[in-house]
Amino acid sequence: MPVSTVTIDLGVIDESWDHVDDAAVGLPRGWVLTGVLALLLSLLSSAPPPGRPHEVTRQPLRNGEFHVAGGALFVLDSDRTPTPVEAFDAADGSLRWSFTPDGLASLSAVDVRGDLAVLSPDLCRSGVTGTTVAVTRATGREQWRAVGVPVRTPPGGTGTVVMRSLWSDGCRALADNTPLAGVLRWQLIDTAGLVRWDTAVEAGTRVAVDSAAAGATWAALLDPDGGLSTVDLTTGARTAPVAGVAGPADDLVAAVGELLLVARWDAATGGTRLTAYTRDLQRRWSTLVPAGQSGPLTVLPCGAALCVNGDRTVAVDPAGGAVLWTVPKPSLLVAPGGAPALPPDTGRTVPAGWRFLAADGARVLLGLRTDGDTLLAWSDGGPAPTPSASVPGTLVGCEIDGPLVACGTDADEVVLLRLP
């Protein structure tokens, strides 16, 4: 690592200088040299340690959650009900505001939408339907609250789409593509807290919410009679059901970007038949994918491809259905959301000793534990990452927002860094 150096100009030194008696000017002998050394040491001590990134703030996490977005670090004490939330300025680490909702709201997530920070629960963790609370980013003042959890939709838009359902449906039925046990509702709530539209989905329906990387814009619905319809999550409009596209025998109905995907296990070939349709249910292509059953089958975006996850992961070209690559599932590095963080077709794997910390599009942040520190490196796909920074302690998971990186530590803290 580079070592900081300081150069001090002491002037021109030659052999013609006049001797000055320290005592004659009232200075004990050696004080001049001592003063110079003290100045040098003070300059060296003020320089940052070699390789240390700028640490904006470090806060206790208390077994809670954190999120970095919109120029702020949000810390949620999610083990407490109601949940206290603090927002720290990402420029200097100062506390912007703190907020504790009235009632029994348990909060675990933050979604920054315009001037609002939308705070919501984790259905699987809380075991209740939960309440979403929107506060102003600048002051933390509550703007509105609604029963349910927000849907991850693209940035911008006119408001927040909130899903209201049984907690078990929101936690498992949507993830496993199984029929709903109760009624589900989507509502668009504007910045003032007004409901702009409300769309209901009947019990017994299988729901597939768009898993596009940029956020969901629609959802596919398969009713108990085999009728397939769609809901536009921008307008709330629902189409009339169409029969014959999918049915109870199909193992999966998924929505990814502009594609509707229907998967069915083919016992004769030991693979999965994957058929793609457009949002208006026009058939595009069909292919046999060498992925077997191993728990719920999923189809998620992974870069420019579609990844079918079963007993192995198979990448498929969304344009025509061609199989691009196949890897054993246990060996695949999976990012939050289930998609591969390092597509194996490019040879991008995590080198021995390094661990995956966060992914932001094509950027992947890796960490290597050393003697008391964690070395950080941006992965470029090569076998040997080049460390760009060193952070005290052990980092156990991070979030990225531009040059800002927020990481949890093994000391139950969250540290906000500004990385090059």
Secondary structure, 3 states (H helix, E strand, C coil): CCCCCCCCCCCCCCCCCCCCCCHHHCCCCCHHHHHHHHHHHHHHHHCCCCCCCEEEEEEECCCCEEEEECCEEEEECCCCCCCCEEEEECCCCCEEEEECCCCCCCCCEEEEECCEEEEECCHHHHCCCCEEEEEECCCCCEEEEEECEECCCCCCCCEEEEEECCHHHHHHHHHHCCCCCCCEEEEEEECCCCEEEEEEECCCCEEEECCCCCCCCEEEEECCCCCEEEEECCCCCECCCECCCCCCCCCEEEEECCEEEEEEEECCCCEEEEEEEECCCCEEEEEEECCCCCCCCEEEEECCEEEEECCEEEEECCCCCCEEEEEEHHHCCECCCCCECCCHHHCCCCCCCEEEEEEECCEEEEEEECCCEEEEEEECCCCCCCCCEEEECCEEEEEEECCEEEEEECCCEEEEEECC
